[in-house]
Amino acid sequence: MKKVKNLLMIGILCVVAFWIGLYAFRTQKPAVAPSQKPVSGQTPGNVGLKEINFSQVKDGVKLWELKAEEVEYQKDRNLVAFKKVTILYFPKEEKPLSLVGNRGTSIPNPKIFI
């Protein structure tokens, strides 16, 4: 009888914990985008693109490739912000390495990806 009570109590606690976690997840605020879209004319020098595919090839061999759904260059901050970005690196005689992220930033000179 005591085991049944303990199992019932554990089950109830698990259900309550599940509902609290579900509530916390559903009320969580969405992640902030890398930057807000500038109002036309507000910040000159900002440029945006959709669906880009950028790669570097040397001696006919692809070294790396960058794909993103959205890209925005922010001149005032001197950085490039990416949304849904994938970077593929092709090391010599090895399998390609893939980095995937919802957001990313790059400082153009020197080329640094964060």
C-alpha distances in whole Angstrom, upper triangle without the diagonal:
4,5,5,6,9,10,11,12,14,15,17,18,20,21,23,24,26,27,29,30,32,33,35,36,38,39,41,45,46,48,52,54,57,59,60,63,66,68,71,74,72,71,74,73,70,70,67,66,64,63,65,65,67,68,70,72,74,76,75,71,69,67,65,64,62,61,60,59,61,63,64,67,67,71,70,67,69,66,64,61,59,56,54,56,56,59,59,61,63,63,66,65,61,59,59,56,55,54,52,52,51,54,56,60,63,66,69,71,70,67,64,61,57
4,5,5,6,9,10,11,12,14,15,17,18,20,21,22,24,26,27,28,30,32,33,34,36,38,39,43,45,46,50,52,55,57,58,61,64,66,70,72,70,69,72,71,68,68,65,65,62,61,63,64,65,66,68,70,72,75,73,70,67,65,63,62,60,59,58,58,59,61,63,65,65,68,68,65,66,63,62,59,57,55,53,55,55,57,58,59,61,62,64,63,59,57,57,55,53,52,51,50,49,52,54,57,60,63,66,68,67,65,61,58,55
4,5,5,6,8,10,10,12,14,15,16,18,20,21,22,24,26,27,28,30,31,33,34,36,37,41,43,44,48,50,53,55,56,59,62,64,68,70,68,67,70,69,66,65,63,62,60,59,60,61,62,63,65,67,69,71,70,66,64,62,60,59,57,56,55,55,57,59,60,63,63,66,66,63,64,61,60,56,55,52,50,52,52,54,54,56,58,58,61,60,56,54,54,51,50,49,48,47,47,49,52,55,58,61,64,66,65,62,59,56,53
4,5,5,6,9,10,10,12,14,15,16,18,20,21,23,24,26,27,29,30,31,33,35,36,40,42,43,47,50,52,55,55,58,61,63,66,69,67,66,69,68,65,65,62,61,59,58,60,60,62,63,65,67,69,72,70,66,64,62,60,59,57,56,54,54,56,58,59,62,62,66,65,62,64,61,59,56,54,51,49,51,51,54,54,56,58,59,61,60,57,54,54,52,50,49,47,46,46,49,51,55,58,61,64,66,65,62,59,56,53
4,6,5,6,9,10,10,12,14,15,16,18,20,21,22,24,26,27,28,30,32,33,34,38,40,42,46,48,51,53,54,57,60,62,65,68,65,65,68,67,64,64,61,61,58,58,59,60,62,63,65,67,70,72,71,67,64,63,60,59,57,56,54,54,55,57,59,61,61,65,64,61,63,60,59,55,54,51,49,51,51,54,55,57,59,59,62,61,57,55,55,52,50,49,47,46,46,48,51,54,57,60,63,65,64,62,58,55,52
4,5,5,6,9,10,11,12,14,15,16,18,20,21,22,24,26,27,28,30,32,33,36,38,40,43,46,48,51,52,55,58,60,63,66,63,63,66,65,62,62,59,59,56,55,57,58,59,60,62,64,67,69,68,64,61,60,57,56,55,53,52,52,53,55,56,59,59,62,62,59,60,57,56,53,51,49,47,49,49,51,52,54,56,56,59,58,54,52,52,49,48,46,45,44,43,46,48,51,54,57,60,62,61,59,55,52,49
4,5,5,6,9,10,10,12,14,15,16,18,20,21,22,24,26,27,28,30,31,35,37,38,42,45,47,50,51,53,57,59,62,64,62,62,64,64,60,60,57,56,54,53,55,55,57,58,60,62,64,67,65,62,59,58,55,54,52,51,50,49,51,53,55,57,57,61,60,57,59,56,54,51,49,46,44,46,46,49,50,51,53,54,57,56,52,49,49,47,45,44,42,42,41,44,46,50,53,56,59,61,60,57,54,51,48
4,5,5,6,9,10,11,12,14,15,17,18,20,21,23,24,26,27,29,30,34,36,38,41,44,47,49,50,52,56,58,61,63,61,61,64,63,60,59,56,56,54,53,55,55,57,58,61,63,66,68,66,63,60,59,56,55,53,51,50,49,50,53,54,57,57,61,60,57,59,56,54,51,49,46,44,47,47,49,51,53,55,56,58,58,54,51,51,48,46,45,43,42,41,44,47,50,53,56,59,61,61,58,55,51,48
4,5,5,6,9,10,11,12,14,16,16,18,20,21,22,24,26,27,28,32,34,36,40,42,45,47,48,51,54,56,59,62,59,59,62,61,58,58,55,55,53,52,54,55,57,58,60,62,65,68,66,63,60,58,55,54,52,51,49,48,50,52,53,56,55,59,58,55,57,54,53,49,48,45,44,46,46,49,50,52,54,55,58,57,54,51,50,48,46,44,42,41,40,43,45,48,52,54,58,60,59,56,53,50,47
4,5,5,6,9,10,10,12,14,15,16,18,20,21,22,24,26,27,31,32,34,37,40,43,45,46,49,52,54,57,60,57,57,60,59,56,55,53,53,50,49,51,52,54,54,57,59,61,64,62,59,56,55,52,51,49,47,46,46,47,49,50,53,53,56,56,53,54,51,50,47,45,42,41,43,43,45,46,48,51,51,54,54,50,47,47,44,42,41,39,38,37,40,42,45,49,51,55,57,56,53,50,47,43
4,5,5,6,9,10,11,13,14,15,16,18,20,21,23,24,26,30,31,33,37,39,42,44,45,48,51,53,56,59,56,56,59,58,55,54,51,51,49,48,50,50,52,53,56,58,61,63,62,58,55,54,51,50,48,46,45,44,45,48,49,52,52,56,55,53,54,51,49,46,44,41,39,42,42,44,46,48,50,51,54,53,49,46,46,43,41,40,38,37,36,39,42,45,48,51,54,57,56,53,50,46,43
4,5,5,6,9,10,11,12,14,15,17,18,20,21,23,24,28,30,32,36,38,41,43,44,47,50,52,55,57,55,55,58,57,54,54,51,51,49,48,50,51,53,54,57,59,62,65,63,60,57,55,52,51,49,47,45,44,45,48,49,52,52,55,55,52,54,51,49,46,44,41,40,42,43,45,47,49,51,53,56,55,51,48,48,45,43,41,39,37,36,39,42,45,48,51,54,57,56,54,50,47,44
4,5,5,6,8,10,10,12,14,15,16,18,20,21,22,26,28,30,33,36,39,41,42,45,48,50,53,56,53,53,56,55,52,52,49,49,47,47,49,49,51,52,55,57,60,63,61,58,55,53,50,49,47,45,43,43,44,46,47,49,49,53,52,49,51,48,47,43,42,39,38,40,41,43,45,47,49,50,54,53,49,47,46,43,41,39,37,35,34,37,39,42,46,48,52,54,53,51,47,44,41
4,5,5,6,9,10,10,12,14,15,16,18,20,21,25,26,28,32,34,37,39,40,43,46,48,51,54,52,51,54,53,50,50,47,47,44,44,46,46,48,49,52,54,57,59,58,54,51,50,47,46,44,42,40,40,41,43,45,47,47,51,50,47,49,46,45,41,39,37,35,37,38,40,42,44,46,47,50,50,46,43,42,40,38,36,34,32,32,34,37,40,43,46,49,52,51,48,45,42,39
4,5,5,6,9,10,10,12,14,15,16,18,20,24,25,28,31,34,37,39,39,42,45,47,50,53,51,51,53,53,49,49,46,46,44,43,45,46,48,50,52,55,57,60,58,55,52,51,48,46,44,42,40,39,40,43,44,47,47,51,50,48,49,46,45,41,39,36,35,37,38,41,42,45,47,48,52,51,47,44,43,41,38,37,34,33,32,34,37,40,44,47,50,52,52,49,46,42,39
4,5,5,6,9,10,11,12,14,15,17,18,22,24,26,30,33,36,38,38,41,44,46,49,51,49,49,52,52,48,48,46,46,44,43,45,47,49,50,53,55,58,61,59,56,53,51,48,47,44,42,40,39,40,42,43,46,46,50,49,46,48,45,44,40,39,36,35,37,39,41,43,45,48,49,53,53,49,46,45,42,39,37,35,33,32,34,37,40,43,46,49,52,51,49,45,42,39
4,6,5,6,9,10,10,12,14,15,16,20,22,24,27,30,33,35,36,39,42,44,47,50,47,47,50,49,46,46,43,43,41,41,43,44,46,47,50,52,55,58,56,53,50,48,45,44,41,40,38,37,38,40,41,44,43,47,46,43,45,42,41,38,36,33,32,35,36,38,40,42,45,46,49,49,45,43,41,39,36,34,32,30,29,31,34,37,40,43,46,48,48,45,42,39,35
4,6,5,6,9,10,10,12,14,15,19,21,23,26,29,32,34,35,37,40,42,45,48,46,46,48,48,44,44,41,41,39,38,40,41,43,45,48,50,53,56,54,51,48,46,43,41,39,37,35,34,36,38,39,42,42,46,45,43,44,41,40,36,34,31,30,32,33,36,38,40,43,44,48,47,44,41,39,37,34,32,30,28,27,29,32,35,39,42,45,47,47,44,41,38,34
4,5,5,6,9,10,10,12,14,18,20,22,26,28,31,33,34,36,39,41,44,47,45,45,48,47,44,44,41,41,39,39,41,42,44,46,49,52,54,57,56,53,49,48,45,43,40,38,36,35,36,38,39,42,42,45,45,42,44,41,40,36,35,32,30,33,35,37,40,42,45,46,50,50,46,43,42,39,36,34,31,29,27,30,33,36,40,42,45,48,48,45,42,39,36
4,5,5,6,9,10,11,12,16,18,21,24,27,30,32,32,35,38,40,43,45,43,43,46,46,42,43,40,40,38,38,41,42,44,46,48,51,54,57,56,52,49,47,44,42,40,38,35,34,35,37,38,40,40,44,43,40,42,40,38,35,34,31,30,33,34,37,39,42,45,46,49,50,46,43,41,38,36,33,31,28,27,29,32,34,38,41,44,46,46,44,40,37,34
4,5,5,6,9,10,11,14,16,18,22,24,27,29,30,33,36,38,41,44,41,41,44,43,40,40,37,37,35,35,37,39,40,42,45,48,50,53,52,49,45,44,40,39,36,34,32,31,32,34,35,38,37,41,40,38,40,37,35,32,30,28,27,29,31,33,35,38,41,42,46,46,42,39,38,35,32,29,27,25,23,25,28,31,35,38,41,43,43,40,37,34,31
4,5,5,6,9,10,14,15,18,21,24,27,29,29,31,35,36,40,42,40,40,43,43,39,39,36,36,34,34,36,37,40,41,44,47,50,53,51,48,45,44,40,38,35,33,31,30,31,33,34,37,37,41,40,38,40,37,35,31,30,27,26,28,30,33,35,38,41,42,46,46,42,39,38,35,32,29,26,24,23,25,28,31,35,38,41,44,43,41,38,34,31
4,5,5,6,9,12,14,17,20,23,26,28,28,31,34,35,38,41,39,39,42,42,38,39,36,36,34,35,37,39,41,43,46,49,52,55,53,50,47,45,42,40,37,35,32,31,31,33,34,37,37,40,40,37,39,37,35,32,30,27,27,30,32,35,37,40,43,45,48,49,45,42,40,37,34,31,28,26,24,26,29,32,35,38,41,44,44,42,38,35,32
4,6,5,6,10,12,15,18,21,24,26,26,29,32,33,37,39,37,37,40,40,36,37,34,35,33,33,35,37,39,41,44,47,50,53,51,48,45,43,40,38,35,33,30,29,29,31,32,35,34,38,37,34,37,34,33,29,28,25,25,28,30,33,35,38,41,42,46,47,43,40,38,35,32,29,26,24,22,23,26,29,33,35,38,41,41,39,35,32,29
4,6,5,9,10,12,16,19,22,24,24,27,30,32,35,38,35,35,38,38,34,34,31,32,30,30,32,34,36,38,40,43,46,50,48,45,41,40,37,34,32,30,27,26,26,28,29,32,32,36,35,33,35,32,30,27,25,22,22,24,26,29,32,34,38,39,43,44,40,37,35,32,29,26,23,20,18,20,24,26,30,33,36,39,39,36,33,30,27
4,6,8,10,13,16,19,22,24,24,26,29,31,34,37,35,35,38,37,34,34,31,31,29,30,32,34,36,39,42,45,48,51,49,46,43,42,38,36,33,30,27,26,26,28,29,32,32,36,36,33,35,32,31,27,26,23,22,25,28,31,33,36,39,41,45,46,42,39,37,34,31,28,25,22,19,21,25,28,31,34,37,40,40,38,35,31,28
4,6,9,12,15,18,21,23,22,25,28,29,33,35,33,33,36,36,33,33,31,32,30,31,33,35,37,40,43,46,49,52,51,48,44,43,39,37,34,32,29,27,27,29,29,32,31,35,34,32,34,32,31,27,26,23,23,26,29,32,35,38,41,43,47,47,44,41,39,36,32,29,26,23,20,22,25,27,31,34,37,40,40,38,35,32,28
4,6,9,12,15,18,20,20,23,26,27,31,33,31,31,34,34,30,31,28,29,28,28,31,33,34,37,39,43,46,49,48,45,41,40,36,34,31,29,26,24,24,26,26,29,28,32,31,29,31,28,27,24,23,20,21,23,26,29,32,34,38,40,43,44,41,38,36,33,29,26,23,20,17,18,22,24,28,30,33,36,36,34,31,28,25
4,7,9,12,15,16,16,19,22,24,27,29,27,27,30,30,27,27,25,26,25,26,28,31,32,35,38,41,44,48,46,44,40,38,35,32,29,27,24,22,22,23,23,26,25,28,28,26,28,26,25,21,21,18,19,22,25,28,31,34,37,39,43,44,41,38,35,32,29,26,22,19,16,17,20,22,25,28,31,34,34,32,29,26,23
4,6,9,12,14,14,16,20,22,25,28,25,25,28,28,24,24,22,23,21,23,25,27,29,31,34,38,41,44,43,40,36,35,31,29,25,23,20,19,18,20,20,23,22,26,26,24,26,23,21,18,17,14,15,18,21,24,27,30,34,36,40,41,38,35,32,29,26,22,19,16,12,13,16,19,23,25,28,31,31,29,27,23,20
4,6,9,11,12,15,18,21,24,26,24,23,26,25,22,22,20,21,20,21,23,25,26,29,31,35,38,41,40,38,34,32,28,26,23,21,18,17,16,17,17,20,20,23,23,21,22,20,18,15,14,12,13,16,19,21,25,27,31,33,37,38,35,33,30,27,23,20,17,13,10,10,13,15,19,22,24,27,28,26,23,20,17
4,7,8,9,12,15,18,21,23,20,20,22,22,19,19,18,19,19,20,22,24,25,28,31,34,37,41,40,37,34,32,28,26,22,21,18,17,15,15,15,17,16,20,19,17,19,17,16,13,13,11,14,16,19,22,25,28,32,34,37,39,36,34,31,28,24,21,18,14,11,10,12,14,17,20,22,25,26,24,22,19,16
4,5,7,9,13,16,18,20,18,17,20,19,15,16,14,15,15,17,18,21,22,25,27,31,34,38,37,35,31,29,26,23,19,18,14,13,11,12,11,14,13,17,17,15,17,14,13,9,10,8,11,13,17,19,23,26,29,32,35,37,35,32,29,26,22,19,16,13,10,8,10,11,15,17,20,23,24,22,20,17,15
4,7,10,12,16,18,20,18,16,18,17,13,14,12,14,15,16,17,19,20,23,25,29,32,35,34,32,29,27,23,21,18,17,13,13,11,10,9,11,10,14,14,12,13,11,9,6,8,8,11,12,16,18,21,24,27,30,33,35,33,31,27,24,21,18,16,12,10,7,8,8,11,13,16,19,20,18,16,14,12
4,6,9,12,15,16,14,12,15,14,11,12,11,14,15,17,18,21,21,25,27,31,33,37,36,35,31,29,26,24,20,19,15,15,12,11,9,10,9,12,12,11,13,11,10,8,10,10,14,15,19,21,24,27,30,32,36,38,36,34,30,28,25,21,19,16,13,10,11,10,13,15,17,20,21,20,18,16,15
4,6,9,12,14,12,11,14,14,11,12,12,14,15,18,20,23,24,27,29,33,36,40,39,37,34,32,29,26,22,21,17,16,13,12,10,12,11,14,13,13,15,14,13,11,12,12,16,18,21,23,27,30,33,36,39,41,39,37,33,31,28,24,22,19,16,13,14,14,17,18,20,23,24,23,22,20,18
4,7,9,11,10,10,12,12,9,10,9,12,13,17,18,22,23,26,29,32,35,39,38,37,33,32,29,26,22,20,17,15,12,11,9,11,10,13,14,14,16,14,13,11,13,13,16,18,22,24,27,30,33,36,39,42,40,38,34,32,28,25,23,20,17,15,16,15,18,19,20,23,25,24,23,21,20
4,6,8,6,6,9,10,8,10,10,14,16,19,20,24,24,28,30,34,37,40,39,38,35,34,31,28,24,23,20,18,15,13,10,11,10,12,12,13,15,15,14,13,15,16,20,21,25,26,30,32,36,38,42,44,42,40,36,34,31,28,26,23,20,18,18,17,19,19,20,23,25,24,24,23,22
4,6,5,7,10,12,10,12,13,16,18,21,23,26,27,31,33,37,40,43,42,41,38,37,34,31,28,26,23,21,17,17,14,14,13,15,14,16,18,18,18,17,19,19,23,24,28,30,33,36,39,42,45,47,46,43,40,38,35,32,29,26,23,21,22,21,23,23,24,26,29,28,28,27,26
4,6,8,8,11,10,11,12,15,17,21,22,26,27,30,33,36,39,42,41,41,37,37,34,31,28,26,23,21,18,17,14,15,14,15,15,17,19,19,18,18,20,21,24,25,29,30,34,36,39,42,45,48,46,44,40,38,35,33,31,28,25,23,24,22,23,24,24,26,29,28,28,28,27
4,6,6,9,10,12,14,17,20,24,24,28,28,31,33,37,39,42,42,42,38,38,35,32,29,28,25,24,20,19,15,15,13,13,13,17,18,19,19,19,22,23,26,27,31,32,35,37,40,43,46,49,47,46,42,40,37,35,33,30,28,25,25,23,24,23,23,26,28,28,29,28,28
4,6,10,10,12,14,18,21,24,25,28,28,32,34,37,40,43,43,42,39,38,35,33,29,28,25,24,20,19,15,15,12,12,12,14,16,18,18,18,21,22,26,27,30,31,35,37,40,43,46,48,47,45,41,39,37,34,32,29,26,24,24,22,23,22,23,25,27,27,27,27,26
4,6,7,10,13,16,19,23,23,26,26,29,31,34,37,40,40,39,36,35,32,30,26,26,23,22,19,16,13,11,9,9,8,11,13,14,15,15,18,20,24,24,28,29,32,34,37,39,43,45,44,42,39,37,34,31,29,27,25,22,21,19,19,19,19,21,24,24,24,24,23
4,6,9,12,16,19,22,22,25,24,28,29,32,35,38,38,38,35,34,31,29,26,25,23,22,19,16,13,11,9,8,8,12,13,14,15,16,19,21,25,25,28,29,32,33,36,39,42,45,43,42,38,36,34,31,30,28,26,23,22,20,19,18,18,20,23,23,24,24,24
4,6,10,13,17,20,19,22,21,24,25,29,31,34,34,34,31,30,27,26,23,23,20,20,17,14,10,8,7,5,7,10,10,12,12,14,17,19,23,22,25,26,29,30,33,35,38,41,40,39,35,33,31,29,28,26,24,21,20,17,16,15,15,17,19,19,21,21,22
4,7,10,14,17,17,20,19,22,24,28,30,34,33,33,30,28,26,23,20,20,17,17,13,10,7,5,5,6,8,10,10,10,10,11,13,16,19,19,22,23,26,28,31,34,36,39,38,36,33,31,28,26,24,22,21,18,17,14,15,14,14,17,19,19,19,19,19
4,7,11,14,13,16,16,20,22,25,28,31,31,30,27,26,23,21,18,17,15,14,11,8,6,5,7,8,11,12,12,11,9,10,12,14,17,17,20,21,24,26,29,32,34,37,36,34,31,29,26,24,23,21,19,17,16,14,14,15,14,17,20,18,19,19,19
4,7,10,10,14,15,18,21,24,27,31,30,29,26,25,22,19,16,14,12,11,7,5,4,6,9,11,14,14,14,12,9,9,10,11,14,14,17,19,22,24,27,30,33,36,34,32,28,27,24,22,20,18,17,15,14,13,14,16,15,19,21,19,19,18,19
4,7,7,11,12,16,19,22,25,28,27,26,23,23,20,17,14,12,9,8,6,5,6,9,12,14,17,17,16,14,11,11,10,11,13,13,15,17,20,22,25,28,31,33,32,30,26,25,22,20,19,17,16,15,15,14,15,17,16,20,21,19,20,18,19
4,6,10,12,16,19,22,26,29,27,26,23,23,20,16,13,10,8,5,4,6,9,12,15,18,21,20,19,17,13,12,10,9,11,11,14,16,19,22,24,28,31,32,31,28,25,24,21,19,17,16,14,14,15,15,16,19,18,22,24,21,21,19,20
4,7,10,14,17,20,24,26,24,23,20,20,17,13,11,7,6,4,6,8,11,14,17,20,23,22,21,18,14,13,10,10,10,10,11,14,16,19,21,25,28,29,28,25,21,21,18,17,15,15,14,14,15,16,17,20,19,23,24,20,21,18,19
4,6,10,14,16,20,23,21,20,17,17,14,10,8,6,5,6,7,8,11,13,17,19,22,21,19,16,13,12,10,11,11,9,10,12,14,16,19,22,25,27,25,23,20,19,17,16,15,15,15,14,14,15,15,17,16,20,21,17,18,16,18
4,7,11,13,17,19,17,16,13,14,11,7,6,5,7,9,11,11,14,15,19,21,24,23,21,18,15,15,12,13,12,10,10,10,11,14,15,19,21,23,22,20,17,17,14,14,14,15,16,16,15,16,15,18,17,20,20,17,18,16,18
4,7,10,14,17,15,14,11,11,9,6,5,6,9,12,12,11,14,15,18,20,23,22,19,17,14,14,12,14,14,11,11,9,10,12,14,17,19,22,21,20,16,16,14,15,15,16,17,17,15,15,14,16,14,17,17,14,15,14,17
4,7,10,13,12,11,7,7,6,4,6,9,12,15,16,15,18,18,21,22,26,24,21,19,16,17,15,17,17,13,12,9,9,10,11,14,16,18,18,17,14,14,14,14,16,18,19,19,17,17,15,17,15,17,17,14,16,15,18
4,7,10,10,9,6,6,6,7,9,12,15,19,19,18,20,20,23,23,27,25,22,20,18,19,18,20,20,16,14,12,11,10,10,13,14,17,17,17,14,15,15,16,18,20,22,21,19,18,16,17,15,16,16,13,15,15,19
4,7,6,5,4,6,8,9,12,15,18,22,23,21,24,23,26,27,30,29,25,23,21,23,22,24,23,19,17,14,13,11,10,12,13,15,17,17,14,16,17,19,21,23,25,25,22,22,20,21,19,19,19,16,19,19,22
4,5,5,6,7,10,12,15,19,22,25,26,24,27,26,29,29,32,31,27,25,24,26,25,27,26,23,20,17,15,13,12,12,12,15,17,18,16,18,19,21,23,26,28,28,25,25,22,22,20,20,19,17,20,21,24
4,6,8,10,13,15,19,22,25,28,29,28,30,29,32,32,36,34,31,29,28,29,28,30,29,26,23,20,18,16,14,14,13,15,18,19,18,20,22,24,27,29,32,31,29,28,26,26,24,24,23,21,24,24,28
4,7,9,12,14,17,20,23,26,28,27,29,29,32,33,36,35,31,29,27,29,27,29,28,24,22,19,17,15,13,14,13,15,17,18,16,19,20,23,25,28,30,30,28,28,26,27,24,25,24,22,24,24,28
4,6,9,11,15,18,21,25,26,25,28,28,31,32,35,33,30,28,26,27,25,27,25,22,19,16,13,12,9,10,9,11,13,14,13,15,17,20,22,25,28,28,26,26,24,25,23,24,23,20,22,22,25
4,6,8,11,14,18,21,23,22,25,25,28,29,32,30,27,25,22,24,21,23,22,18,15,13,10,9,7,9,10,12,13,13,11,13,14,16,19,21,24,24,22,22,20,22,20,22,21,18,19,19,22
4,7,11,14,17,21,22,21,24,23,26,27,30,28,25,23,21,22,20,22,21,17,14,11,9,6,5,7,9,12,12,12,10,11,12,14,17,20,23,22,20,20,18,20,18,19,18,15,16,16,19
4,7,10,14,17,19,18,20,20,24,25,28,26,23,20,18,18,16,18,17,13,11,7,5,4,6,9,11,14,13,12,9,9,10,11,14,16,19,19,16,17,15,17,16,18,17,13,14,13,16
4,7,10,14,15,15,18,18,22,23,26,24,22,19,16,16,14,15,14,11,8,6,5,7,8,12,14,17,16,14,10,10,10,11,12,14,17,16,15,16,14,17,16,18,18,14,15,13,16
4,7,10,12,11,14,15,18,21,23,21,19,16,13,13,10,12,11,7,6,5,6,9,12,15,18,20,18,17,13,12,10,9,10,12,13,13,11,12,12,15,14,17,17,13,13,11,13
4,7,9,10,13,15,18,21,24,22,20,17,13,12,9,10,8,6,5,6,8,12,14,18,21,22,21,18,15,14,11,10,10,11,12,12,11,13,13,17,16,19,20,16,16,13,15
4,6,7,11,13,16,19,22,20,19,15,12,10,6,6,5,4,6,9,12,15,18,21,24,26,24,21,18,16,13,12,10,9,9,9,10,11,13,16,16,20,20,17,16,13,14
4,7,10,14,17,20,22,21,20,17,13,11,8,6,6,7,9,12,15,18,21,25,28,29,27,24,21,20,16,15,12,11,10,10,11,13,15,18,19,22,23,20,19,16,17
4,7,10,13,16,19,18,17,14,10,8,6,5,7,8,11,14,17,20,23,26,29,31,29,27,23,22,18,16,14,12,10,10,11,12,13,16,16,20,21,19,18,16,16
4,7,10,13,15,14,13,11,7,6,5,6,9,9,12,14,17,19,23,25,29,31,29,27,23,22,19,16,15,13,12,10,9,9,10,13,13,17,18,16,15,13,14
4,6,9,12,11,11,8,6,5,7,9,12,12,15,17,20,22,25,28,31,34,32,30,26,25,22,19,18,16,14,11,11,9,10,12,12,16,18,16,16,14,15
4,6,9,9,8,6,4,6,9,12,15,15,17,18,21,23,26,28,31,34,33,31,27,26,23,21,20,18,17,14,12,10,9,10,9,13,15,14,14,14,15
4,6,6,6,6,6,8,11,14,17,17,20,20,24,25,29,31,34,37,35,34,30,28,26,23,22,20,18,15,13,10,11,10,11,13,16,15,15,15,15
4,5,5,7,9,11,14,17,21,20,23,23,26,27,30,32,35,38,37,36,32,30,28,25,25,23,22,18,16,13,12,11,10,12,15,15,16,17,17
4,6,8,11,13,16,19,23,22,25,25,29,29,33,34,37,41,39,38,35,32,30,27,27,24,23,19,18,14,14,12,13,14,16,17,17,18,18
4,6,9,10,14,17,21,20,23,23,26,27,30,32,35,38,37,35,32,29,27,24,24,21,20,17,15,11,11,9,11,12,14,15,14,15,15
4,7,10,14,17,20,19,21,21,24,24,28,29,32,35,34,33,30,27,26,23,23,21,20,17,14,10,9,7,7,9,11,12,12,13,14
4,7,10,13,16,15,17,17,21,21,25,26,30,33,31,30,26,24,22,19,19,17,17,13,10,7,6,5,6,9,11,10,10,10,11
4,7,10,13,12,14,14,18,19,23,25,28,31,29,28,24,22,20,17,16,15,14,11,8,5,5,6,7,11,12,10,10,9,10
4,7,10,10,13,14,18,19,23,25,29,31,29,27,24,21,19,16,14,12,11,7,6,4,7,9,11,14,15,13,12,10,10
4,7,6,10,11,15,17,21,23,27,29,27,25,21,19,16,13,11,9,8,5,5,6,8,11,13,16,17,14,13,10,10
4,6,9,12,16,19,22,25,28,30,28,25,22,19,16,13,10,8,6,5,7,9,12,15,16,20,21,18,16,13,12
4,7,10,13,17,20,23,26,28,25,22,19,17,13,11,7,6,4,6,8,11,14,17,19,22,22,19,18,14,13
4,7,10,13,17,20,23,25,22,20,16,14,10,8,6,5,6,6,7,10,11,15,16,19,19,16,15,11,11
4,7,10,13,16,20,21,19,16,12,10,7,6,4,7,9,10,9,12,13,17,17,20,20,16,15,12,12
4,7,10,13,16,18,16,14,10,8,6,5,7,9,12,12,10,12,12,15,16,18,17,14,13,10,12
4,7,10,13,15,12,10,6,6,5,6,9,12,15,16,14,16,15,18,18,20,19,16,15,13,15
4,6,10,12,10,9,6,5,6,8,12,15,18,18,16,17,16,18,18,20,18,15,15,13,15
4,7,8,7,7,5,6,9,12,15,18,21,22,20,21,20,22,21,22,21,17,18,17,19
4,6,6,7,6,8,11,14,17,20,24,24,22,23,21,23,22,23,21,18,18,18,20
4,6,8,9,11,15,17,21,24,28,28,26,26,24,26,25,25,24,21,22,21,24
4,7,9,12,15,19,22,25,29,30,28,29,27,29,29,29,27,24,25,24,26
4,6,9,12,16,19,22,26,27,25,27,26,28,28,28,26,24,23,22,24
4,7,10,13,16,20,23,24,23,25,25,27,27,28,27,23,23,21,23
4,7,10,13,17,20,21,20,22,21,24,24,25,24,20,20,18,20
4,7,10,14,17,18,17,19,19,21,22,23,22,18,17,15,16
4,7,10,14,15,14,16,17,20,21,23,22,18,17,14,15
4,7,11,11,11,13,14,17,19,21,20,16,14,11,11
4,7,9,9,13,14,18,19,22,21,18,16,12,12
4,5,7,10,13,17,19,22,21,18,15,12,10
4,7,11,14,17,19,23,23,20,17,14,12
4,7,11,14,16,19,20,17,14,11,9
4,7,10,13,16,16,13,11,7,6
4,7,10,13,13,10,8,6,5
4,6,9,9,7,5,4,6
4,6,7,6,5,7,8
4,6,5,7,9,11
3,5,8,11,13
4,6,10,12
4,7,10
4,7
4
